[in-house]
Amino acid sequence: MWVSRRPGGTVSRGVLVTGASRGVGAAAARAFARAGDRVVLHCRGAVDRAEEVRASLPGSGHAVVTADLGDAAAIPSLVDESAAVLGRIDVLVNNAALFVDEPVAGSRRIGHPLAETPYDEWVAAWRRTLAVNLEGAAHVTWCVVRQMLDKQPEEGGRRGAIVNVGSRGAYRGEPDVPAYGAAKAGLHALGQSLAVSLAPHDITVTSIAPGFIATDMTESFLAGPGGDAIRAQSPFDRVATAEEVADAVYWLASPQATWSSGSVMDFNGASYLR
C-alpha cells in the first residue's frame, strides 16, 4: 500500500486536478498542496503556465500531465500517468471546462446564441463543449474510480473523493452559451448518480456550482462596462475569488464532508437562489 505522510504524521493524498494551469484549477492545486497533499496538474496545452503553478506549490511529488479531454482515447493514459506519479489517486477534481467555443473569424458574436448561430457552428459548439465538459469528466472519472477500486482504502476507510466543478449556469440558464449550461447540468446529475453507485465502495462524489469568479479569463468582463452589473448580481456586490472556490473544493474532498456526498453546493454569494 502506497502511504506518504504529511508533516505531523497524517496521510498525504494523491490529487488529480484537471484544468489546473489557471483559475480555479490552479487555486485548487495550491489548496491541496498547502495541506501536504501531492498534486498532478492536468492541462491541455498550456504546459509552461502549468509548470509555473507546479513550481509554486509547497512540498514535493507534484507533476504536470497533458491531454485533450475531448479525446476519449487520450484519457486512460492521462490517468495511468497520474497514478504512476502519485502512487495512487485519492482525490479527483473535475475542473477542466470550455466556456466560450473558439470565435469564428470575422464574427463579433460571443458563444453560440441560437438566433445568431449558423447550424454548422451550433453543432460544432455542442459537440466540443459536451465532449470536454461532460463526457471528458465522465471518462476521467471512470478511469480514476477503476484504479481507486484496485487499491486498498486510505487510512480512515475511504477509497477516494471526487469533486465536480459545475456552475450556477446549470440552473439559471446560459443564453449565450447554452451548451455550457447544459453540460454543467449534466455534470451535476452525473455526480449524483455516481454518489449513489460509489457509496458502497467508500467513494464520495460531490459538486459545487459557483457563480461568477474573478480569474484572468474573466478580468476583461469585470473591467468592462458590464463589470458593475456582474458584481451587482450578488448582494455582496462582488464576485467570488478563485481561492474561495478552491477552499470549498478542498473541504468537499475532506473526510469531514463525507455526508455531503451526492450534494450540489450552491456557491454564488446569494446571486441566484433556488
Stockholm file with secondary structure:
# STOCKHOLM 1.0

chainA/1-274         MWVSRRPGGTVSRGVLVTGASRGVGAAAARAFARAGDRVVLHCRGAVDRAEEVRASLPGSGHAVVTADLGDAAAIPSLVDESAAVLGRIDVLVNNAALFVDEPVAGSRRIGHPLAETPYDEWVAAWRRTLAVNLEGAAHVTWCVVRQMLDKQPEEGGRRGAIVNVGSRGAYRGEPDVPAYGAAKAGLHALGQSLAVSLAPHDITVTSIAPGFIATDMTESFLAGPGGDAIRAQSPFDRVATAEEVADAVYWLASPQATWSSGSVMDFNGASYLR
#=GR chainA/1-274 SS CCCEECTTSCEECEEEESSCSSHHHHHHHHHHHHTTCEEEEEESSCHHHHHHHHHHSSSSCCEEEECCTTCGGGHHHHHHHHHHHHSSCCEEEECCCCSSCCCCTTCCCCSCCGGGSCHHHHHHHHHHHHIIIIIIHHHHHHHHHHHHHTSCCCTTSCCEEEEEECCTHHHHCCSSCHHHHHHHHHHHHHHHHHHHHHGGGTEEEEEEEECCEECTTTHHHHHSTTHHHHHTTSTTSSCEEHHHHHHHHHHHTSGGGGGGTTCEEEESTTSSCC
#=GC SS_cons         CCCEECTTSCEECEEEESSCSSHHHHHHHHHHHHTTCEEEEEESSCHHHHHHHHHHSSSSCCEEEECCTTCGGGHHHHHHHHHHHHSSCCEEEECCCCSSCCCCTTCCCCSCCGGGSCHHHHHHHHHHHHIIIIIIHHHHHHHHHHHHHTSCCCTTSCCEEEEEECCTHHHHCCSSCHHHHHHHHHHHHHHHHHHHHHGGGTEEEEEEEECCEECTTTHHHHHSTTHHHHHTTSTTSSCEEHHHHHHHHHHHTSGGGGGGTTCEEEESTTSSCC
//
